[in-house]
Amino acid sequence: MTPPRRGHLEHHEPDIRCEDLVRIYHTDGVEVQALQGLNLTVDRGDLVALVGASGSGKSTLLAILSGHDRPTGGRATVAGVDLLTMTPKQRVHFQRHLVGFVWQQTSRNLFPFLTAAENVAMPIAIAGGKQDARARELLDLLDVADCADRRPGQLSGGQQQRVAIATALAGSPRVLFADEPTGELDEANSGAVLEAMTHAAEQLGTTVLVVTHDPRISEHVRRTIQIRDGRTSTEVLRRSEVADDGRLRLVAEEYTVIDRAGRIQLPESHVRDLGLEHRVRLRKEPDHVGVYAADDRAPVGREGARRGMDEEES
């Protein structure tokens, strides 16, 4: 599956921007740093997956960006709103009109006593729009128009999540957040939900950030960001190109993220396979920087040795 190809977008400020974001929790006298100076930018109209192991900080980040939590330090803006200075009234407006949210648990997304169409119509009514026509349009866009008159208990898990996405998009949010949207679904339903969400976001121009453990999400997004130890670690960017044989192929390139302080996190597989630990040696080359284990006697030459001594003296 090729990730969605975004059309040409006018230059805008990013819909999501985090600078040196910090979140510290205190529990029973113990301080836990869930985010440790995280930096992140997501452009308007982009579809991004956020991945990471349990405890990496991705759920904390999602809670902050969706307005359900506050950062301890740093800066964060979503859809042009400064999340650190929001008043309670501004927070309500932010969550009702500027962002949408899809939970992993299908039961949290929909009112069980309302039909699919009524669930989708509710945020439209709050926004003062035409409920029936818009609700039907969104259900059709998510390929669940035939479920309009059924209640959630009469729908499969995949159908419930697609109705939930339609409901989250009903208020025409600038940004849609999805927390493990396929976590309770089998492989077939996961694919259908991801495809539907991708299609809807593409059609509506909505910025989407998905937090997931599901490796299949990579087939549906242009950009995958990994979080490790409370910071962005690596990114994978995907693009489609025409090969020499004329066929369209998907190209994926992995990058290590360098933060504002010049820090990087090497991929865990590199660290393990090369036996890197405690400290490493760096060698600056004309077009790259070499990283060597501390006991690796890589040749540095007289200039390199002199440069190293000068740097130590400085």
C-alpha positions in Angstrom: 0.0 0.0 0.0 1.4 3.4 -1.0 1.1 6.1 1.6 -1.1 9.0 0.6 0.4 11.6 -1.7 -0.4 15.1 -0.5 -1.1 17.7 -3.1 0.7 21.0 -3.2 0.1 22.9 0.1 0.4 26.6 0.6 3.0 27.7 3.1 1.6 27.7 6.6 2.9 27.5 10.0 3.1 23.9 11.2 -0.1 22.5 12.7 1.9 20.9 15.5 5.1 22.4 16.9 6.9 21.3 20.1 10.1 22.9 21.3 12.1 21.4 24.2 8.9 20.0 25.6 9.2 18.6 29.2 6.7 16.8 31.3 7.6 15.7 34.8 5.3 13.7 37.1 5.7 13.3 40.9 4.3 10.1 42.4 4.9 9.2 46.1 8.0 11.4 46.2 9.5 10.0 43.0 10.1 12.3 40.0 9.5 10.8 36.6 10.5 12.7 33.4 8.1 11.4 30.7 9.3 14.0 28.2 12.9 15.3 28.2 13.2 18.2 25.8 11.2 16.8 22.9 11.1 18.6 19.6 8.5 17.9 16.9 7.0 19.6 13.8 4.1 18.4 11.8 3.1 20.4 8.7 -0.5 21.2 7.9 -2.3 18.4 6.0 0.3 15.8 6.9 -0.4 12.2 8.1 2.1 11.1 10.7 2.5 8.0 12.9 4.1 8.3 16.3 5.7 5.0 17.5 7.6 3.9 20.6 7.9 1.3 23.3 5.8 1.5 26.4 7.1 4.3 28.6 8.7 6.1 25.8 6.5 9.2 26.3 4.3 9.0 23.2 1.0 8.8 25.2 2.1 11.7 27.4 2.8 13.7 24.3 -0.6 12.9 22.8 -2.3 13.9 26.0 -0.6 17.3 26.0 -1.2 18.0 22.3 -4.9 17.1 22.6 -5.4 19.4 25.6 -5.9 16.7 28.2 -2.6 17.4 30.0 -0.2 20.4 30.5 3.5 20.3 29.9 5.9 21.2 32.7 8.2 23.2 30.4 9.1 24.1 26.8 6.7 25.3 24.1 3.8 23.6 22.3 1.3 24.9 19.7 -1.4 23.0 17.9 -3.5 24.7 15.2 -2.0 28.0 16.1 -2.9 27.7 19.8 -0.3 28.0 22.6 -1.1 25.1 24.8 0.8 26.5 27.8 -1.3 29.7 28.0 -4.8 28.4 27.3 -7.5 29.4 29.7 -10.2 26.9 30.7 -12.6 28.6 28.2 -10.1 28.5 25.4 -9.4 24.8 26.2 -13.1 23.9 25.7 -13.1 25.8 22.3 -9.8 24.1 21.3 -11.2 20.6 22.0 -14.6 21.2 20.4 -13.6 23.0 17.3 -9.9 22.7 16.5 -9.0 19.1 17.3 -10.7 15.7 17.1 -9.8 12.6 19.0 -10.2 8.8 18.4 -9.6 6.5 21.4 -8.3 3.0 21.2 -11.3 1.7 23.1 -14.3 1.7 20.7 -16.7 2.1 23.7 -15.2 5.5 24.6 -15.8 7.0 21.2 -19.5 6.7 20.7 -22.7 7.1 22.8 -24.3 3.6 22.9 -27.9 4.9 23.0 -27.5 6.9 19.7 -27.3 5.7 16.2 -24.2 6.1 14.1 -25.8 9.1 12.3 -26.8 10.7 15.6 -23.3 10.3 17.0 -21.8 12.0 14.0 -24.5 14.7 14.0 -23.9 15.7 17.7 -20.6 17.7 17.2 -22.1 19.2 14.0 -25.0 20.5 16.0 -22.6 22.0 18.5 -20.8 23.7 15.7 -24.1 25.0 14.3 -23.9 23.1 11.0 -26.4 21.1 8.9 -26.5 17.9 10.8 -28.2 15.3 8.6 -26.5 16.1 5.3 -23.1 16.4 6.9 -23.4 13.3 9.0 -24.4 11.2 5.9 -21.6 12.7 3.9 -19.0 11.7 6.5 -20.4 8.2 7.0 -20.2 7.7 3.2 -16.7 9.1 3.2 -15.7 6.5 5.8 -17.6 3.8 3.9 -20.2 3.1 6.7 -23.2 4.9 5.2 -25.2 1.6 5.5 -24.7 1.7 9.3 -26.3 5.1 9.8 -29.4 3.9 11.6 -27.6 1.3 13.8 -26.5 1.8 17.3 -22.8 1.0 18.2 -23.8 -2.4 19.8 -25.1 -3.5 16.4 -21.7 -2.7 14.7 -18.5 -4.6 14.3 -15.4 -3.2 15.9 -14.1 -2.0 12.6 -17.4 -0.3 11.8 -17.4 1.3 15.2 -14.0 2.8 14.7 -14.9 4.2 11.3 -18.0 5.8 12.7 -15.8 7.2 15.5 -13.4 8.7 13.0 -16.4 10.3 11.2 -17.6 11.7 14.6 -14.1 13.1 15.3 -14.1 14.8 11.9 -17.6 16.1 12.2 -16.6 19.4 13.8 -14.2 20.0 10.9 -11.1 20.0 13.1 -7.7 21.2 11.9 -6.0 18.3 13.6 -7.1 14.7 14.3 -5.4 12.7 17.0 -5.8 8.9 17.1 -4.6 6.8 20.0 -4.0 3.2 18.9 -7.1 3.3 16.6 -6.5 -0.3 15.5 -5.5 -1.7 18.9 -8.7 -3.8 19.4 -9.1 -4.9 15.8 -7.9 -7.9 13.8 -5.7 -7.5 10.7 -8.5 -7.2 8.2 -10.4 -4.6 10.2 -7.2 -2.7 11.0 -6.4 -2.3 7.3 -10.0 -1.1 6.6 -9.9 1.5 9.4 -6.5 2.8 8.4 -7.4 3.0 4.8 -10.6 4.8 5.6 -8.9 7.3 7.9 -6.2 8.0 5.3 -8.8 8.6 2.6 -10.9 10.9 4.8 -7.9 12.9 5.9 -6.7 13.2 2.3 -10.1 14.5 1.1 -10.7 16.9 4.0 -7.1 18.2 4.3 -6.9 17.3 8.0 -3.6 17.0 9.8 -3.5 13.5 11.4 -1.2 12.3 14.2 -1.6 8.6 15.0 0.0 6.9 18.1 0.4 3.2 17.5 2.3 0.0 18.1 0.9 -1.4 14.8 3.7 -1.8 12.3 1.2 -1.9 9.5 0.5 1.8 10.0 3.7 2.5 8.1 2.0 1.4 4.9 -0.5 4.3 5.2 1.6 7.3 6.3 4.3 9.4 4.7 6.2 9.9 7.9 6.9 7.7 11.0 8.5 9.3 14.1 9.9 7.1 16.8 10.1 8.4 20.4 12.7 7.0 22.8 13.3 8.1 26.4 11.1 11.1 26.1 12.7 12.5 22.9 12.2 12.1 19.2 14.8 9.5 18.1 14.4 8.6 14.4 12.1 9.4 11.4 11.2 7.3 8.4 10.1 9.3 5.3 8.3 7.6 2.5 7.7 8.7 -1.1 6.5 7.2 -4.3 8.7 7.3 -7.4 8.7 5.8 -10.9 11.4 3.0 -11.2 13.5 2.4 -14.4 11.0 -0.2 -15.5 8.1 2.3 -15.3 6.5 0.9 -12.2 5.6 2.9 -9.2 7.6 1.9 -6.2 7.7 3.0 -2.5 11.0 4.4 -1.2 11.5 4.6 2.6 14.5 6.4 4.1 15.4 6.4 7.8 16.9 9.5 9.5 18.2 10.1 13.0 16.8 13.2 14.5 19.2 15.9 15.7 17.8 18.3 18.4 18.4 21.9 19.0 21.3 21.1 21.3 23.0 19.0 18.7 22.1 15.7 20.4 21.1 12.5 18.5 20.0 9.0 19.5 21.6 6.2 17.6 19.3 3.3 16.7 19.3 0.6 19.4 20.3 -2.0 16.8 23.4 0.1 15.8 24.5 0.5 19.5 24.0 -3.2 20.1 25.7 -4.6 17.0 28.7 -2.3 17.2 29.2 -2.7 20.9 28.9 1.0 21.7 28.6 1.9 25.4 29.4 4.7 27.9 31.2 6.9 25.4 32.2 6.9 21.7 34.8 8.7 19.5 33.8 11.0 16.8 35.7 11.8 13.6 34.7 14.7 11.4 35.0 14.1 7.7 34.4 16.5 4.8 30.9 15.1 4.2 30.0 13.1 7.4 30.8 12.3 11.0 32.2 8.9 11.9 31.2 7.3 15.2 33.6 4.7 16.7 33.6 2.6 19.9 35.9 4.0 22.5 38.5 1.3 22.0 38.2 1.3 18.2 41.6 2.5 16.9 40.3 4.1 13.8 43.1 6.1 12.1 42.8 9.8 12.7 46.0 11.1 11.2 48.1 14.0 12.5 45.5 16.7 11.6 42.8 14.7 13.3 44.9 14.2 16.4 45.9 17.9 16.5 42.2 18.9 16.1 41.1 16.6 18.9 43.7 18.1 21.2 42.7 21.6 20.3 39.0 20.8 21.0 39.9 19.3 24.3 42.0 22.4 25.3 39.1 24.6 24.2 
